[in-house]
Amino acid sequence: MKYFAVFLPMKDEEKSKKYRPEHLTFLQEKLESGYIFAKGPFVDGAGGLVIYQAESLEQVETMVKNDPYVVTGARSYDIHEWGMTQ
């Protein structure tokens, strides 16, 4: 498995508030399926970060494009493969 850091910068705060329940449900489903390693908002309100576990960038991008925040235009996204060290 590879790790991918997905930044979800704020585009529309009002839409973000409106679609938060759907976004959280989406993330919970991905967490229960084993695709999420960590997740959370930035405390300054700039957006959030989700670290996915998957086989490929394409697999993660497909999931992220279905996040209600992305679908509705509340957030944009930026994906980077992350080399976790211990």
PyMOL Python script that loads the backbone (N, CA, C, O; Angstrom):
from pymol import cmd

cmd.read_pdbstr("""\
ATOM      1  N   MET A   1       0.833  -1.193   0.000  1.00  0.00           N
ATOM      2  CA  MET A   1       0.000   0.000   0.000  1.00  0.00           C
ATOM      3  C   MET A   1       0.866   1.241   0.000  1.00  0.00           C
ATOM      4  O   MET A   1       1.929   1.280   0.620  1.00  0.00           O
ATOM      5  N   LYS A   2       0.398   2.246  -0.700  1.00  0.00           N
ATOM      6  CA  LYS A   2       1.057   3.549  -0.730  1.00  0.00           C
ATOM      7  C   LYS A   2       0.182   4.539   0.035  1.00  0.00           C
ATOM      8  O   LYS A   2      -1.014   4.316   0.224  1.00  0.00           O
ATOM      9  N   TYR A   3       0.796   5.629   0.467  1.00  0.00           N
ATOM     10  CA  TYR A   3       0.068   6.689   1.162  1.00  0.00           C
ATOM     11  C   TYR A   3      -0.014   7.924   0.267  1.00  0.00           C
ATOM     12  O   TYR A   3       0.937   8.251  -0.443  1.00  0.00           O
ATOM     13  N   PHE A   4      -1.153   8.602   0.308  1.00  0.00           N
ATOM     14  CA  PHE A   4      -1.375   9.796  -0.496  1.00  0.00           C
ATOM     15  C   PHE A   4      -1.985  10.887   0.378  1.00  0.00           C
ATOM     16  O   PHE A   4      -3.041  10.695   0.981  1.00  0.00           O
ATOM     17  N   ALA A   5      -1.311  12.031   0.440  1.00  0.00           N
ATOM     18  CA  ALA A   5      -1.820  13.184   1.180  1.00  0.00           C
ATOM     19  C   ALA A   5      -2.715  13.982   0.253  1.00  0.00           C
ATOM     20  O   ALA A   5      -2.288  14.411  -0.819  1.00  0.00           O
ATOM     21  N   VAL A   6      -3.946  14.178   0.664  1.00  0.00           N
ATOM     22  CA  VAL A   6      -4.917  14.922  -0.133  1.00  0.00           C
ATOM     23  C   VAL A   6      -5.275  16.197   0.620  1.00  0.00           C
ATOM     24  O   VAL A   6      -5.920  16.161   1.669  1.00  0.00           O
ATOM     25  N   PHE A   7      -4.845  17.317   0.065  1.00  0.00           N
ATOM     26  CA  PHE A   7      -5.189  18.624   0.618  1.00  0.00           C
ATOM     27  C   PHE A   7      -6.525  19.037   0.016  1.00  0.00           C
ATOM     28  O   PHE A   7      -6.729  18.923  -1.193  1.00  0.00           O
ATOM     29  N   LEU A   8      -7.422  19.513   0.850  1.00  0.00           N
ATOM     30  CA  LEU A   8      -8.743  19.967   0.401  1.00  0.00           C
ATOM     31  C   LEU A   8      -8.903  21.439   0.758  1.00  0.00           C
ATOM     32  O   LEU A   8      -9.582  21.776   1.728  1.00  0.00           O
ATOM     33  N   PRO A   9      -8.269  22.329  -0.037  1.00  0.00           N
ATOM     34  CA  PRO A   9      -8.360  23.767   0.257  1.00  0.00           C
ATOM     35  C   PRO A   9      -9.783  24.299   0.116  1.00  0.00           C
ATOM     36  O   PRO A   9     -10.539  23.886  -0.763  1.00  0.00           O
ATOM     37  N   MET A  10     -10.119  25.216   0.996  1.00  0.00           N
ATOM     38  CA  MET A  10     -11.438  25.844   1.005  1.00  0.00           C
ATOM     39  C   MET A  10     -11.643  26.676  -0.263  1.00  0.00           C
ATOM     40  O   MET A  10     -10.801  27.496  -0.628  1.00  0.00           O
ATOM     41  N   LYS A  11     -12.771  26.448  -0.921  1.00  0.00           N
ATOM     42  CA  LYS A  11     -13.174  27.284  -2.056  1.00  0.00           C
ATOM     43  C   LYS A  11     -14.407  28.105  -1.701  1.00  0.00           C
ATOM     44  O   LYS A  11     -14.515  29.274  -2.071  1.00  0.00           O
ATOM     45  N   ASP A  12     -15.339  27.475  -0.976  1.00  0.00           N
ATOM     46  CA  ASP A  12     -16.615  28.114  -0.667  1.00  0.00           C
ATOM     47  C   ASP A  12     -17.033  27.687   0.742  1.00  0.00           C
ATOM     48  O   ASP A  12     -17.492  26.564   0.951  1.00  0.00           O
ATOM     49  N   GLU A  13     -16.868  28.594   1.701  1.00  0.00           N
ATOM     50  CA  GLU A  13     -17.138  28.272   3.098  1.00  0.00           C
ATOM     51  C   GLU A  13     -18.603  27.911   3.335  1.00  0.00           C
ATOM     52  O   GLU A  13     -18.902  27.017   4.126  1.00  0.00           O
ATOM     53  N   GLU A  14     -19.504  28.595   2.660  1.00  0.00           N
ATOM     54  CA  GLU A  14     -20.940  28.315   2.831  1.00  0.00           C
ATOM     55  C   GLU A  14     -21.277  26.900   2.355  1.00  0.00           C
ATOM     56  O   GLU A  14     -21.986  26.162   3.039  1.00  0.00           O
ATOM     57  N   LYS A  15     -20.764  26.529   1.180  1.00  0.00           N
ATOM     58  CA  LYS A  15     -20.990  25.169   0.672  1.00  0.00           C
ATOM     59  C   LYS A  15     -20.328  24.144   1.588  1.00  0.00           C
ATOM     60  O   LYS A  15     -20.858  23.052   1.796  1.00  0.00           O
ATOM     61  N   SER A  16     -19.186  24.495   2.123  1.00  0.00           N
ATOM     62  CA  SER A  16     -18.478  23.590   3.027  1.00  0.00           C
ATOM     63  C   SER A  16     -19.337  23.265   4.245  1.00  0.00           C
ATOM     64  O   SER A  16     -19.419  22.110   4.662  1.00  0.00           O
ATOM     65  N   LYS A  17     -19.967  24.273   4.805  1.00  0.00           N
ATOM     66  CA  LYS A  17     -20.851  24.062   5.954  1.00  0.00           C
ATOM     67  C   LYS A  17     -22.062  23.227   5.552  1.00  0.00           C
ATOM     68  O   LYS A  17     -22.466  22.316   6.273  1.00  0.00           O
ATOM     69  N   LYS A  18     -22.634  23.545   4.401  1.00  0.00           N
ATOM     70  CA  LYS A  18     -23.834  22.857   3.934  1.00  0.00           C
ATOM     71  C   LYS A  18     -23.585  21.371   3.677  1.00  0.00           C
ATOM     72  O   LYS A  18     -24.415  20.534   4.032  1.00  0.00           O
ATOM     73  N   TYR A  19     -22.456  21.039   3.068  1.00  0.00           N
ATOM     74  CA  TYR A  19     -22.186  19.662   2.662  1.00  0.00           C
ATOM     75  C   TYR A  19     -21.295  18.889   3.632  1.00  0.00           C
ATOM     76  O   TYR A  19     -20.859  17.778   3.330  1.00  0.00           O
ATOM     77  N   ARG A  20     -21.027  19.480   4.797  1.00  0.00           N
ATOM     78  CA  ARG A  20     -20.189  18.801   5.795  1.00  0.00           C
ATOM     79  C   ARG A  20     -20.735  17.424   6.200  1.00  0.00           C
ATOM     80  O   ARG A  20     -19.958  16.471   6.249  1.00  0.00           O
ATOM     81  N   PRO A  21     -22.030  17.278   6.492  1.00  0.00           N
ATOM     82  CA  PRO A  21     -22.519  15.932   6.874  1.00  0.00           C
ATOM     83  C   PRO A  21     -22.265  14.873   5.799  1.00  0.00           C
ATOM     84  O   PRO A  21     -21.860  13.755   6.115  1.00  0.00           O
ATOM     85  N   GLU A  22     -22.502  15.221   4.535  1.00  0.00           N
ATOM     86  CA  GLU A  22     -22.266  14.271   3.447  1.00  0.00           C
ATOM     87  C   GLU A  22     -20.778  13.951   3.316  1.00  0.00           C
ATOM     88  O   GLU A  22     -20.407  12.802   3.078  1.00  0.00           O
ATOM     89  N   HIS A  23     -19.932  14.963   3.472  1.00  0.00           N
ATOM     90  CA  HIS A  23     -18.477  14.777   3.413  1.00  0.00           C
ATOM     91  C   HIS A  23     -18.033  13.831   4.533  1.00  0.00           C
ATOM     92  O   HIS A  23     -17.245  12.916   4.293  1.00  0.00           O
ATOM     93  N   LEU A  24     -18.529  14.044   5.741  1.00  0.00           N
ATOM     94  CA  LEU A  24     -18.140  13.203   6.871  1.00  0.00           C
ATOM     95  C   LEU A  24     -18.620  11.757   6.697  1.00  0.00           C
ATOM     96  O   LEU A  24     -17.913  10.819   7.067  1.00  0.00           O
ATOM     97  N   THR A  25     -19.805  11.580   6.141  1.00  0.00           N
ATOM     98  CA  THR A  25     -20.306  10.233   5.846  1.00  0.00           C
ATOM     99  C   THR A  25     -19.409   9.554   4.818  1.00  0.00           C
ATOM    100  O   THR A  25     -19.053   8.385   4.970  1.00  0.00           O
ATOM    101  N   PHE A  26     -19.046  10.291   3.775  1.00  0.00           N
ATOM    102  CA  PHE A  26     -18.147   9.784   2.742  1.00  0.00           C
ATOM    103  C   PHE A  26     -16.829   9.328   3.367  1.00  0.00           C
ATOM    104  O   PHE A  26     -16.357   8.226   3.089  1.00  0.00           O
ATOM    105  N   LEU A  27     -16.234  10.181   4.215  1.00  0.00           N
ATOM    106  CA  LEU A  27     -14.963   9.836   4.853  1.00  0.00           C
ATOM    107  C   LEU A  27     -15.101   8.622   5.766  1.00  0.00           C
ATOM    108  O   LEU A  27     -14.210   7.773   5.804  1.00  0.00           O
ATOM    109  N   GLN A  28     -16.202   8.531   6.497  1.00  0.00           N
ATOM    110  CA  GLN A  28     -16.421   7.384   7.385  1.00  0.00           C
ATOM    111  C   GLN A  28     -16.487   6.086   6.589  1.00  0.00           C
ATOM    112  O   GLN A  28     -15.948   5.063   7.011  1.00  0.00           O
ATOM    113  N   GLU A  29     -17.149   6.131   5.441  1.00  0.00           N
ATOM    114  CA  GLU A  29     -17.223   4.942   4.582  1.00  0.00           C
ATOM    115  C   GLU A  29     -15.841   4.536   4.095  1.00  0.00           C
ATOM    116  O   GLU A  29     -15.516   3.349   4.074  1.00  0.00           O
ATOM    117  N   LYS A  30     -15.029   5.504   3.704  1.00  0.00           N
ATOM    118  CA  LYS A  30     -13.671   5.206   3.233  1.00  0.00           C
ATOM    119  C   LYS A  30     -12.798   4.705   4.383  1.00  0.00           C
ATOM    120  O   LYS A  30     -11.958   3.827   4.185  1.00  0.00           O
ATOM    121  N   LEU A  31     -12.990   5.252   5.572  1.00  0.00           N
ATOM    122  CA  LEU A  31     -12.252   4.805   6.756  1.00  0.00           C
ATOM    123  C   LEU A  31     -12.595   3.350   7.068  1.00  0.00           C
ATOM    124  O   LEU A  31     -11.703   2.534   7.296  1.00  0.00           O
ATOM    125  N   GLU A  32     -13.876   3.029   7.076  1.00  0.00           N
ATOM    126  CA  GLU A  32     -14.318   1.664   7.368  1.00  0.00           C
ATOM    127  C   GLU A  32     -13.870   0.670   6.302  1.00  0.00           C
ATOM    128  O   GLU A  32     -13.734  -0.521   6.580  1.00  0.00           O
ATOM    129  N   SER A  33     -13.640   1.156   5.081  1.00  0.00           N
ATOM    130  CA  SER A  33     -13.159   0.302   3.989  1.00  0.00           C
ATOM    131  C   SER A  33     -11.635   0.169   3.996  1.00  0.00           C
ATOM    132  O   SER A  33     -11.069  -0.561   3.182  1.00  0.00           O
ATOM    133  N   GLY A  34     -10.976   0.873   4.912  1.00  0.00           N
ATOM    134  CA  GLY A  34      -9.528   0.757   5.022  1.00  0.00           C
ATOM    135  C   GLY A  34      -8.727   1.689   4.128  1.00  0.00           C
ATOM    136  O   GLY A  34      -7.517   1.515   3.981  1.00  0.00           O
ATOM    137  N   TYR A  35      -9.380   2.673   3.530  1.00  0.00           N
ATOM    138  CA  TYR A  35      -8.686   3.578   2.616  1.00  0.00           C
ATOM    139  C   TYR A  35      -8.132   4.834   3.283  1.00  0.00           C
ATOM    140  O   TYR A  35      -7.347   5.552   2.664  1.00  0.00           O
ATOM    141  N   ILE A  36      -8.513   5.117   4.510  1.00  0.00           N
ATOM    142  CA  ILE A  36      -8.047   6.344   5.166  1.00  0.00           C
ATOM    143  C   ILE A  36      -7.154   6.007   6.353  1.00  0.00           C
ATOM    144  O   ILE A  36      -7.513   5.217   7.226  1.00  0.00           O
ATOM    145  N   PHE A  37      -5.981   6.631   6.356  1.00  0.00           N
ATOM    146  CA  PHE A  37      -5.011   6.479   7.436  1.00  0.00           C
ATOM    147  C   PHE A  37      -5.216   7.551   8.506  1.00  0.00           C
ATOM    148  O   PHE A  37      -5.132   7.270   9.702  1.00  0.00           O
ATOM    149  N   ALA A  38      -5.486   8.782   8.064  1.00  0.00           N
ATOM    150  CA  ALA A  38      -5.696   9.906   8.977  1.00  0.00           C
ATOM    151  C   ALA A  38      -6.486  10.981   8.252  1.00  0.00           C
ATOM    152  O   ALA A  38      -6.492  11.046   7.023  1.00  0.00           O
ATOM    153  N   LYS A  39      -7.167  11.844   9.051  1.00  0.00           N
ATOM    154  CA  LYS A  39      -7.961  12.913   8.442  1.00  0.00           C
ATOM    155  C   LYS A  39      -8.215  14.000   9.463  1.00  0.00           C
ATOM    156  O   LYS A  39      -8.182  13.755  10.669  1.00  0.00           O
ATOM    157  N   GLY A  40      -8.471  15.210   8.971  1.00  0.00           N
ATOM    158  CA  GLY A  40      -8.827  16.285   9.876  1.00  0.00           C
ATOM    159  C   GLY A  40      -8.750  17.645   9.222  1.00  0.00           C
ATOM    160  O   GLY A  40      -8.106  17.817   8.188  1.00  0.00           O
ATOM    161  N   PRO A  41      -9.425  18.629   9.845  1.00  0.00           N
ATOM    162  CA  PRO A  41      -9.427  19.998   9.322  1.00  0.00           C
ATOM    163  C   PRO A  41      -8.184  20.769   9.780  1.00  0.00           C
ATOM    164  O   PRO A  41      -7.569  20.438  10.793  1.00  0.00           O
ATOM    165  N   PHE A  42      -7.837  21.785   9.024  1.00  0.00           N
ATOM    166  CA  PHE A  42      -6.808  22.722   9.471  1.00  0.00           C
ATOM    167  C   PHE A  42      -7.478  23.677  10.450  1.00  0.00           C
ATOM    168  O   PHE A  42      -8.578  24.164  10.190  1.00  0.00           O
ATOM    169  N   VAL A  43      -6.829  23.942  11.561  1.00  0.00           N
ATOM    170  CA  VAL A  43      -7.454  24.754  12.610  1.00  0.00           C
ATOM    171  C   VAL A  43      -7.639  26.213  12.193  1.00  0.00           C
ATOM    172  O   VAL A  43      -8.417  26.937  12.814  1.00  0.00           O
ATOM    173  N   ASP A  44      -6.936  26.652  11.153  1.00  0.00           N
ATOM    174  CA  ASP A  44      -7.098  28.036  10.697  1.00  0.00           C
ATOM    175  C   ASP A  44      -8.246  28.195   9.696  1.00  0.00           C
ATOM    176  O   ASP A  44      -8.471  29.293   9.187  1.00  0.00           O
ATOM    177  N   GLY A  45      -8.979  27.101   9.407  1.00  0.00           N
ATOM    178  CA  GLY A  45     -10.119  27.177   8.502  1.00  0.00           C
ATOM    179  C   GLY A  45      -9.774  27.132   7.022  1.00  0.00           C
ATOM    180  O   GLY A  45     -10.638  27.358   6.175  1.00  0.00           O
ATOM    181  N   ALA A  46      -8.505  26.838   6.705  1.00  0.00           N
ATOM    182  CA  ALA A  46      -8.065  26.852   5.309  1.00  0.00           C
ATOM    183  C   ALA A  46      -8.517  25.633   4.511  1.00  0.00           C
ATOM    184  O   ALA A  46      -8.379  25.609   3.288  1.00  0.00           O
ATOM    185  N   GLY A  47      -9.052  24.626   5.189  1.00  0.00           N
ATOM    186  CA  GLY A  47      -9.466  23.406   4.515  1.00  0.00           C
ATOM    187  C   GLY A  47      -9.151  22.204   5.374  1.00  0.00           C
ATOM    188  O   GLY A  47      -9.267  22.262   6.598  1.00  0.00           O
ATOM    189  N   GLY A  48      -8.749  21.107   4.737  1.00  0.00           N
ATOM    190  CA  GLY A  48      -8.455  19.899   5.495  1.00  0.00           C
ATOM    191  C   GLY A  48      -7.454  19.016   4.781  1.00  0.00           C
ATOM    192  O   GLY A  48      -7.031  19.297   3.660  1.00  0.00           O
ATOM    193  N   LEU A  49      -7.087  17.938   5.460  1.00  0.00           N
ATOM    194  CA  LEU A  49      -6.118  16.972   4.955  1.00  0.00           C
ATOM    195  C   LEU A  49      -6.663  15.577   5.211  1.00  0.00           C
ATOM    196  O   LEU A  49      -7.143  15.275   6.304  1.00  0.00           O
ATOM    197  N   VAL A  50      -6.584  14.728   4.188  1.00  0.00           N
ATOM    198  CA  VAL A  50      -6.924  13.323   4.327  1.00  0.00           C
ATOM    199  C   VAL A  50      -5.743  12.537   3.791  1.00  0.00           C
ATOM    200  O   VAL A  50      -5.265  12.804   2.689  1.00  0.00           O
ATOM    201  N   ILE A  51      -5.269  11.567   4.564  1.00  0.00           N
ATOM    202  CA  ILE A  51      -4.209  10.687   4.082  1.00  0.00           C
ATOM    203  C   ILE A  51      -4.850   9.348   3.754  1.00  0.00           C
ATOM    204  O   ILE A  51      -5.324   8.621   4.627  1.00  0.00           O
ATOM    205  N   TYR A  52      -4.846   9.051   2.453  1.00  0.00           N
ATOM    206  CA  TYR A  52      -5.421   7.808   1.947  1.00  0.00           C
ATOM    207  C   TYR A  52      -4.346   6.737   1.856  1.00  0.00           C
ATOM    208  O   TYR A  52      -3.162   7.035   1.698  1.00  0.00           O
ATOM    209  N   GLN A  53      -4.781   5.475   1.960  1.00  0.00           N
ATOM    210  CA  GLN A  53      -3.950   4.311   1.687  1.00  0.00           C
ATOM    211  C   GLN A  53      -4.557   3.637   0.466  1.00  0.00           C
ATOM    212  O   GLN A  53      -5.737   3.284   0.470  1.00  0.00           O
ATOM    213  N   ALA A  54      -3.758   3.458  -0.574  1.00  0.00           N
ATOM    214  CA  ALA A  54      -4.282   2.846  -1.796  1.00  0.00           C
ATOM    215  C   ALA A  54      -3.122   2.312  -2.630  1.00  0.00           C
ATOM    216  O   ALA A  54      -1.953   2.506  -2.297  1.00  0.00           O
ATOM    217  N   GLU A  55      -3.469   1.649  -3.701  1.00  0.00           N
ATOM    218  CA  GLU A  55      -2.462   1.078  -4.599  1.00  0.00           C
ATOM    219  C   GLU A  55      -1.896   2.099  -5.578  1.00  0.00           C
ATOM    220  O   GLU A  55      -0.752   1.975  -6.017  1.00  0.00           O
ATOM    221  N   SER A  56      -2.702   3.118  -5.923  1.00  0.00           N
ATOM    222  CA  SER A  56      -2.243   4.050  -6.958  1.00  0.00           C
ATOM    223  C   SER A  56      -2.860   5.440  -6.792  1.00  0.00           C
ATOM    224  O   SER A  56      -3.886   5.618  -6.135  1.00  0.00           O
ATOM    225  N   LEU A  57      -2.204   6.401  -7.403  1.00  0.00           N
ATOM    226  CA  LEU A  57      -2.706   7.771  -7.451  1.00  0.00           C
ATOM    227  C   LEU A  57      -4.068   7.805  -8.132  1.00  0.00           C
ATOM    228  O   LEU A  57      -4.968   8.521  -7.691  1.00  0.00           O
ATOM    229  N   GLU A  58      -4.220   7.046  -9.187  1.00  0.00           N
ATOM    230  CA  GLU A  58      -5.481   7.025  -9.926  1.00  0.00           C
ATOM    231  C   GLU A  58      -6.631   6.540  -9.053  1.00  0.00           C
ATOM    232  O   GLU A  58      -7.739   7.071  -9.130  1.00  0.00           O
ATOM    233  N   GLN A  59      -6.372   5.535  -8.224  1.00  0.00           N
ATOM    234  CA  GLN A  59      -7.398   5.016  -7.330  1.00  0.00           C
ATOM    235  C   GLN A  59      -7.838   6.090  -6.331  1.00  0.00           C
ATOM    236  O   GLN A  59      -9.028   6.245  -6.060  1.00  0.00           O
ATOM    237  N   VAL A  60      -6.874   6.823  -5.793  1.00  0.00           N
ATOM    238  CA  VAL A  60      -7.196   7.885  -4.837  1.00  0.00           C
ATOM    239  C   VAL A  60      -7.937   9.016  -5.535  1.00  0.00           C
ATOM    240  O   VAL A  60      -8.923   9.528  -5.004  1.00  0.00           O
ATOM    241  N   GLU A  61      -7.479   9.411  -6.709  1.00  0.00           N
ATOM    242  CA  GLU A  61      -8.135  10.506  -7.415  1.00  0.00           C
ATOM    243  C   GLU A  61      -9.592  10.166  -7.732  1.00  0.00           C
ATOM    244  O   GLU A  61     -10.462  11.034  -7.658  1.00  0.00           O
ATOM    245  N   THR A  62      -9.858   8.923  -8.081  1.00  0.00           N
ATOM    246  CA  THR A  62     -11.233   8.497  -8.339  1.00  0.00           C
ATOM    247  C   THR A  62     -12.083   8.665  -7.085  1.00  0.00           C
ATOM    248  O   THR A  62     -13.216   9.140  -7.158  1.00  0.00           O
ATOM    249  N   MET A  63     -11.536   8.275  -5.931  1.00  0.00           N
ATOM    250  CA  MET A  63     -12.288   8.439  -4.683  1.00  0.00           C
ATOM    251  C   MET A  63     -12.507   9.915  -4.369  1.00  0.00           C
ATOM    252  O   MET A  63     -13.620  10.322  -4.037  1.00  0.00           O
ATOM    253  N   VAL A  64     -11.453  10.714  -4.473  1.00  0.00           N
ATOM    254  CA  VAL A  64     -11.530  12.133  -4.113  1.00  0.00           C
ATOM    255  C   VAL A  64     -12.526  12.874  -5.004  1.00  0.00           C
ATOM    256  O   VAL A  64     -13.238  13.759  -4.531  1.00  0.00           O
ATOM    257  N   LYS A  65     -12.582  12.526  -6.265  1.00  0.00           N
ATOM    258  CA  LYS A  65     -13.521  13.179  -7.176  1.00  0.00           C
ATOM    259  C   LYS A  65     -14.976  12.900  -6.801  1.00  0.00           C
ATOM    260  O   LYS A  65     -15.882  13.584  -7.276  1.00  0.00           O
ATOM    261  N   ASN A  66     -15.202  11.891  -5.945  1.00  0.00           N
ATOM    262  CA  ASN A  66     -16.557  11.567  -5.485  1.00  0.00           C
ATOM    263  C   ASN A  66     -16.857  12.114  -4.098  1.00  0.00           C
ATOM    264  O   ASN A  66     -17.959  11.923  -3.583  1.00  0.00           O
ATOM    265  N   ASP A  67     -15.887  12.795  -3.485  1.00  0.00           N
ATOM    266  CA  ASP A  67     -16.113  13.439  -2.183  1.00  0.00           C
ATOM    267  C   ASP A  67     -17.132  14.557  -2.393  1.00  0.00           C
ATOM    268  O   ASP A  67     -16.948  15.392  -3.278  1.00  0.00           O
ATOM    269  N   PRO A  68     -18.202  14.591  -1.599  1.00  0.00           N
ATOM    270  CA  PRO A  68     -19.210  15.648  -1.767  1.00  0.00           C
ATOM    271  C   PRO A  68     -18.636  17.063  -1.760  1.00  0.00           C
ATOM    272  O   PRO A  68     -19.162  17.939  -2.447  1.00  0.00           O
ATOM    273  N   TYR A  69     -17.582  17.303  -1.006  1.00  0.00           N
ATOM    274  CA  TYR A  69     -16.946  18.624  -1.019  1.00  0.00           C
ATOM    275  C   TYR A  69     -16.409  18.971  -2.406  1.00  0.00           C
ATOM    276  O   TYR A  69     -16.522  20.114  -2.850  1.00  0.00           O
ATOM    277  N   VAL A  70     -15.833  17.998  -3.079  1.00  0.00           N
ATOM    278  CA  VAL A  70     -15.264  18.232  -4.408  1.00  0.00           C
ATOM    279  C   VAL A  70     -16.377  18.309  -5.448  1.00  0.00           C
ATOM    280  O   VAL A  70     -16.372  19.188  -6.310  1.00  0.00           O
ATOM    281  N   VAL A  71     -17.326  17.389  -5.363  1.00  0.00           N
ATOM    282  CA  VAL A  71     -18.445  17.345  -6.318  1.00  0.00           C
ATOM    283  C   VAL A  71     -19.220  18.662  -6.323  1.00  0.00           C
ATOM    284  O   VAL A  71     -19.605  19.148  -7.386  1.00  0.00           O
ATOM    285  N   THR A  72     -19.448  19.237  -5.152  1.00  0.00           N
ATOM    286  CA  THR A  72     -20.260  20.456  -5.042  1.00  0.00           C
ATOM    287  C   THR A  72     -19.471  21.751  -5.218  1.00  0.00           C
ATOM    288  O   THR A  72     -20.060  22.832  -5.259  1.00  0.00           O
ATOM    289  N   GLY A  73     -18.150  21.653  -5.321  1.00  0.00           N
ATOM    290  CA  GLY A  73     -17.330  22.850  -5.479  1.00  0.00           C
ATOM    291  C   GLY A  73     -17.013  23.565  -4.171  1.00  0.00           C
ATOM    292  O   GLY A  73     -16.552  24.706  -4.182  1.00  0.00           O
ATOM    293  N   ALA A  74     -17.257  22.897  -3.040  1.00  0.00           N
ATOM    294  CA  ALA A  74     -16.928  23.495  -1.743  1.00  0.00           C
ATOM    295  C   ALA A  74     -15.417  23.534  -1.521  1.00  0.00           C
ATOM    296  O   ALA A  74     -14.892  24.445  -0.881  1.00  0.00           O
ATOM    297  N   ARG A  75     -14.735  22.538  -2.057  1.00  0.00           N
ATOM    298  CA  ARG A  75     -13.282  22.436  -1.913  1.00  0.00           C
ATOM    299  C   ARG A  75     -12.659  22.004  -3.237  1.00  0.00           C
ATOM    300  O   ARG A  75     -13.287  21.332  -4.055  1.00  0.00           O
ATOM    301  N   SER A  76     -11.421  22.405  -3.419  1.00  0.00           N
ATOM    302  CA  SER A  76     -10.629  21.845  -4.505  1.00  0.00           C
ATOM    303  C   SER A  76      -9.774  20.753  -3.884  1.00  0.00           C
ATOM    304  O   SER A  76      -9.922  20.467  -2.696  1.00  0.00           O
ATOM    305  N   TYR A  77      -8.892  20.141  -4.646  1.00  0.00           N
ATOM    306  CA  TYR A  77      -8.030  19.116  -4.070  1.00  0.00           C
ATOM    307  C   TYR A  77      -6.665  19.117  -4.738  1.00  0.00           C
ATOM    308  O   TYR A  77      -6.501  19.551  -5.878  1.00  0.00           O
ATOM    309  N   ASP A  78      -5.705  18.621  -3.996  1.00  0.00           N
ATOM    310  CA  ASP A  78      -4.333  18.479  -4.466  1.00  0.00           C
ATOM    311  C   ASP A  78      -3.801  17.201  -3.837  1.00  0.00           C
ATOM    312  O   ASP A  78      -3.814  17.065  -2.614  1.00  0.00           O
ATOM    313  N   ILE A  79      -3.332  16.262  -4.655  1.00  0.00           N
ATOM    314  CA  ILE A  79      -2.889  14.956  -4.165  1.00  0.00           C
ATOM    315  C   ILE A  79      -1.386  14.807  -4.356  1.00  0.00           C
ATOM    316  O   ILE A  79      -0.840  15.132  -5.410  1.00  0.00           O
ATOM    317  N   HIS A  80      -0.732  14.310  -3.312  1.00  0.00           N
ATOM    318  CA  HIS A  80       0.702  14.015  -3.369  1.00  0.00           C
ATOM    319  C   HIS A  80       0.950  12.659  -2.739  1.00  0.00           C
ATOM    320  O   HIS A  80       0.440  12.372  -1.656  1.00  0.00           O
ATOM    321  N   GLU A  81       1.737  11.817  -3.413  1.00  0.00           N
ATOM    322  CA  GLU A  81       2.137  10.568  -2.762  1.00  0.00           C
ATOM    323  C   GLU A  81       3.034  10.935  -1.591  1.00  0.00           C
ATOM    324  O   GLU A  81       3.900  11.803  -1.707  1.00  0.00           O
ATOM    325  N   TRP A  82       2.819  10.267  -0.461  1.00  0.00           N
ATOM    326  CA  TRP A  82       3.522  10.591   0.765  1.00  0.00           C
ATOM    327  C   TRP A  82       4.382   9.406   1.191  1.00  0.00           C
ATOM    328  O   TRP A  82       3.890   8.287   1.331  1.00  0.00           O
ATOM    329  N   GLY A  83       5.665   9.664   1.396  1.00  0.00           N
ATOM    330  CA  GLY A  83       6.588   8.631   1.850  1.00  0.00           C
ATOM    331  C   GLY A  83       6.716   8.678   3.358  1.00  0.00           C
ATOM    332  O   GLY A  83       7.600   9.354   3.884  1.00  0.00           O
ATOM    333  N   MET A  84       5.850   7.973   4.060  1.00  0.00           N
ATOM    334  CA  MET A  84       5.867   8.003   5.519  1.00  0.00           C
ATOM    335  C   MET A  84       7.129   7.339   6.043  1.00  0.00           C
ATOM    336  O   MET A  84       7.500   6.251   5.602  1.00  0.00           O
ATOM    337  N   THR A  85       7.779   7.997   6.979  1.00  0.00           N
ATOM    338  CA  THR A  85       8.940   7.424   7.661  1.00  0.00           C
ATOM    339  C   THR A  85       8.635   7.317   9.138  1.00  0.00           C
ATOM    340  O   THR A  85       7.737   7.990   9.644  1.00  0.00           O
ATOM    341  N   GLN A  86       9.372   6.485   9.822  1.00  0.00           N
ATOM    342  CA  GLN A  86       9.110   6.332  11.263  1.00  0.00           C
ATOM    343  C   GLN A  86      10.289   6.734  12.091  1.00  0.00           C
ATOM    344  O   GLN A  86      10.233   6.665  13.319  1.00  0.00           O
TER     345      GLN A  86
END
""", "prot")
cmd.dss("prot")
cmd.show_as("cartoon", "prot")
cmd.util.cbc("prot")
cmd.orient("prot")
